[in-house]
Amino acid sequence: MPSTVVPCLRYHDTPAMLAWLCTNFGFTIRRCIPGRQGEVAHAELTLGDGMVMIGTHSEDDYGRLLATPAQAGGLLTQTIWLHVDDADAVHARVLGSGAVITQPIGDAPQGGRAFACRDPEGHLWQVGTYDPWDAA
């Protein structure tokens, strides 16, 4: 069954972020809708049974409710947990992409291997092998 909670993120250079998220985390673009001025108005990326939706940050009514990490001085009120089969392999790809590692790869207290990084526009991702759906 697909996830019923879908995080949504806004980016400034959405085409570059689509490529980065697919290359480094293994997402697949399910849908990409262009905006009126050629920007990405809405994109859906899937990984396993999960999904994130992203779009280009704009100063419309919805956009004024959000701040990108750069606009918020790098502070965030949320992170995204990304369950993967091989955290070490994802970590190696992310390191090669120049992303900022905020928590080095290691054994996680809840089990498995995990690390945390900021994507090129500053959103914080926690990546690991721990599957909260399997936890009792």
Secondary structure as a PSIPRED ss2 file (coil, helix, strand):
# PSIPRED VFORMAT (PSIPRED V4.0)

   1 M C   1.000  0.000  0.000
   2 P C   1.000  0.000  0.000
   3 S C   1.000  0.000  0.000
   4 T C   1.000  0.000  0.000
   5 V C   1.000  0.000  0.000
   6 V C   1.000  0.000  0.000
   7 P C   1.000  0.000  0.000
   8 C E   0.000  0.000  1.000
   9 L E   0.000  0.000  1.000
  10 R E   0.000  0.000  1.000
  11 Y E   0.000  0.000  1.000
  12 H C   1.000  0.000  0.000
  13 D C   1.000  0.000  0.000
  14 T H   0.000  1.000  0.000
  15 P H   0.000  1.000  0.000
  16 A H   0.000  1.000  0.000
  17 M H   0.000  1.000  0.000
  18 L H   0.000  1.000  0.000
  19 A H   0.000  1.000  0.000
  20 W H   0.000  1.000  0.000
  21 L H   0.000  1.000  0.000
  22 C H   0.000  1.000  0.000
  23 T H   0.000  1.000  0.000
  24 N H   0.000  1.000  0.000
  25 F H   0.000  1.000  0.000
  26 G C   1.000  0.000  0.000
  27 F C   1.000  0.000  0.000
  28 T E   0.000  0.000  1.000
  29 I E   0.000  0.000  1.000
  30 R E   0.000  0.000  1.000
  31 R E   0.000  0.000  1.000
  32 C E   0.000  0.000  1.000
  33 I E   0.000  0.000  1.000
  34 P E   0.000  0.000  1.000
  35 G C   1.000  0.000  0.000
  36 R C   1.000  0.000  0.000
  37 Q C   1.000  0.000  0.000
  38 G C   1.000  0.000  0.000
  39 E C   1.000  0.000  0.000
  40 V E   0.000  0.000  1.000
  41 A E   0.000  0.000  1.000
  42 H E   0.000  0.000  1.000
  43 A E   0.000  0.000  1.000
  44 E E   0.000  0.000  1.000
  45 L E   0.000  0.000  1.000
  46 T E   0.000  0.000  1.000
  47 L E   0.000  0.000  1.000
  48 G C   1.000  0.000  0.000
  49 D C   1.000  0.000  0.000
  50 G E   0.000  0.000  1.000
  51 M E   0.000  0.000  1.000
  52 V E   0.000  0.000  1.000
  53 M E   0.000  0.000  1.000
  54 I E   0.000  0.000  1.000
  55 G E   0.000  0.000  1.000
  56 T E   0.000  0.000  1.000
  57 H C   1.000  0.000  0.000
  58 S C   1.000  0.000  0.000
  59 E C   1.000  0.000  0.000
  60 D C   1.000  0.000  0.000
  61 D C   1.000  0.000  0.000
  62 Y C   1.000  0.000  0.000
  63 G H   0.000  1.000  0.000
  64 R H   0.000  1.000  0.000
  65 L H   0.000  1.000  0.000
  66 L C   1.000  0.000  0.000
  67 A C   1.000  0.000  0.000
  68 T C   1.000  0.000  0.000
  69 P C   1.000  0.000  0.000
  70 A C   1.000  0.000  0.000
  71 Q C   1.000  0.000  0.000
  72 A C   1.000  0.000  0.000
  73 G C   1.000  0.000  0.000
  74 G C   1.000  0.000  0.000
  75 L C   1.000  0.000  0.000
  76 L C   1.000  0.000  0.000
  77 T C   1.000  0.000  0.000
  78 Q C   1.000  0.000  0.000
  79 T C   1.000  0.000  0.000
  80 I E   0.000  0.000  1.000
  81 W E   0.000  0.000  1.000
  82 L E   0.000  0.000  1.000
  83 H E   0.000  0.000  1.000
  84 V C   1.000  0.000  0.000
  85 D C   1.000  0.000  0.000
  86 D C   1.000  0.000  0.000
  87 A H   0.000  1.000  0.000
  88 D H   0.000  1.000  0.000
  89 A H   0.000  1.000  0.000
  90 V H   0.000  1.000  0.000
  91 H H   0.000  1.000  0.000
  92 A H   0.000  1.000  0.000
  93 R H   0.000  1.000  0.000
  94 V H   0.000  1.000  0.000
  95 L H   0.000  1.000  0.000
  96 G H   0.000  1.000  0.000
  97 S H   0.000  1.000  0.000
  98 G C   1.000  0.000  0.000
  99 A C   1.000  0.000  0.000
 100 V E   0.000  0.000  1.000
 101 I E   0.000  0.000  1.000
 102 T E   0.000  0.000  1.000
 103 Q E   0.000  0.000  1.000
 104 P E   0.000  0.000  1.000
 105 I E   0.000  0.000  1.000
 106 G E   0.000  0.000  1.000
 107 D E   0.000  0.000  1.000
 108 A C   1.000  0.000  0.000
 109 P C   1.000  0.000  0.000
 110 Q C   1.000  0.000  0.000
 111 G C   1.000  0.000  0.000
 112 G C   1.000  0.000  0.000
 113 R E   0.000  0.000  1.000
 114 A E   0.000  0.000  1.000
 115 F E   0.000  0.000  1.000
 116 A E   0.000  0.000  1.000
 117 C E   0.000  0.000  1.000
 118 R E   0.000  0.000  1.000
 119 D C   1.000  0.000  0.000
 120 P C   1.000  0.000  0.000
 121 E C   1.000  0.000  0.000
 122 G C   1.000  0.000  0.000
 123 H C   1.000  0.000  0.000
 124 L E   0.000  0.000  1.000
 125 W E   0.000  0.000  1.000
 126 Q E   0.000  0.000  1.000
 127 V E   0.000  0.000  1.000
 128 G E   0.000  0.000  1.000
 129 T C   1.000  0.000  0.000
 130 Y C   1.000  0.000  0.000
 131 D C   1.000  0.000  0.000
 132 P C   1.000  0.000  0.000
 133 W C   1.000  0.000  0.000
 134 D C   1.000  0.000  0.000
 135 A C   1.000  0.000  0.000
 136 A C   1.000  0.000  0.000
